[in-house]
Amino acid sequence: GVLSTGCLAVGDNAIEELFVLAAEIGSERISVLISPKDFRYRPLEPLSPETPPWVFELHQQIAANLERFPLGGR
């Protein structure tokens, strides 16, 4: 897979395939999940007291959504 810090790295060939697939299935059937880490491998951790409460709530929502995706033998 593609690993990147601070951006979504997608090569030219892959983005062309994604573009065609999106056009074929329709944008209303597409969802995107962006996560700071894969919570399936690294559980939710307490955040620093300075972190706004909504960050932990968002991490909980992301972790729940990631559960829909199989780990694929990693």
Secondary structure, DSSP 8 states (H G I E B T S, - for coil): ----SSS----HHHHHHHHHHHHHH-GGG------SS-TTTS------TTS-HHHHHHHHHHHHHHTTS--TT-
